[in-house]
Amino acid sequence: MFDFLIVGAGFAGSVLAERLASLGNKKVLLIDKRNHIGGNTFDYYDHHGILVHKYGPHIFHTNSHDVFDYLSSFTEWRQYEHHVLASVDGQLVPIPINQNTVNSLYGLNLNCSELSDFFKSKAEKKDYIKTSEDVVISVVGKELYEKFFKGYTKKQWGLEPSELDASVTARVPTRTNRDNRYFTDVYQSMPLHGYTKLFENMLSHPNIKLMLNTDYAEVQNIIPFKSLIYTGPIDSYFNCCYGKLPYRSIDFKFETFDTERFQSSGTINYPNTQPYTRITEFKYLTGQKHPKTSIVYEYPKAEGDPYYPIPREENTKMYKKYQLLAATLPNVYFTGRLGTYRYYNMDQVVAQSLTLFKKIMHNELMQETEYKSSMIKIEENNQ
């Protein structure tokens, strides 16, 4: 009998497995239907010997000292600040939009204050910010919206920005300084030996048993367990009884070249000119020295592995039905991007799992207290 069966060996499930196992008296079974640990952050050396990310680039960044400190128990870090360029009007310019972006595009020499005035002159006031289109146009105006956001968003989501929740484009800020970094978090690093090694270290506890190539649906009635932690799609757990929650997927196309560098930045976005959204060159991320280089093209698509929950009002309403149903199940916990139908960065998933661990421990303590109380009452009644 396992104390916990955890479905999914990505960050959400693995962090919980490690935390529960570390208590010393909890036996944990961690399963995943894929043939590897690490979820979407899984990395490996391709047949050229280059470390690549199987499911697209994953750059770690966080403002949480607790999250960074926790993960530091399982990896050394390589300091890395990600830079992204966008191919716009025949130029490669920094994204998020900043001083360098606007000055390059328009042949200007604006300072911070002048750029702020420039944005204000272009912005179109919106009485109510509801969609992704509203967010961008209200800040930088229609021209920059069409150059940087409209085409990229439509490719990524298969929808017009006017059909998507405001949270989509709100994730990408606009700056008035010259900071070309894609992220501004306090902690920006990459696992020195890769994500897979980090997960191997995390899951090395003797109280954790790992089963890969294992589908929960096929073993749920075979393996005995007390509590379940489910990080897969919440609608799948309930056999899509309220309908199938929609996701966007990605087709990854890898290519290797006999040159040390392929492009001038870790990632280059293509908002309008290509069928793919971006190209990432892995050696920027990993710092690996190699005479060849590997890249990945990303082609968003409707069908395939569920990567991105689609943020629309009707989808949120459907998820809330599943959330209410999940709340009726004792000793069953749903977490992670798929389990809660929400887009999270890696650090947010780790933080969510650390918080859930505390909740589970609280629930276990309450159940134990209730059990002891009931036993005392039984003994008193028998006297």
Secondary structure, 3 states (H helix, E strand, C coil): CEEEEEECCCHHHHHHHHHHHCCCCCCEEEECCCCCCCHHHCEEECCCCCEEECCCCCCEEECCHHHHHHHCCCCCEEECCCEEEEEECCEEEEECCCHHHHHHHHCCCCCHHHHHHHHHHHCCCCCCCCEHHHHHHHHHHHHHHHHHHHHHHHHHHCCCHHHCECHHHHCCCCCCCCCCECCCCCEEEEECCCHHHHHHHHCCCCCEEEECCCCHHHHCCCCCEEEEEECCCHHHHCCCCCCCCCEEEEEEEEEEECCCCCCCCCEEECCCCCCCCEEEEHHHHHCCCCCCEEEEEEEEECCCCCCEECCCHHHHHHHHHHHHHHCCCCCEEECHHHHCCCCCCHHHHHHHHHHHHHHHHHHHHHHHHHHHHHHHHHHHHHC
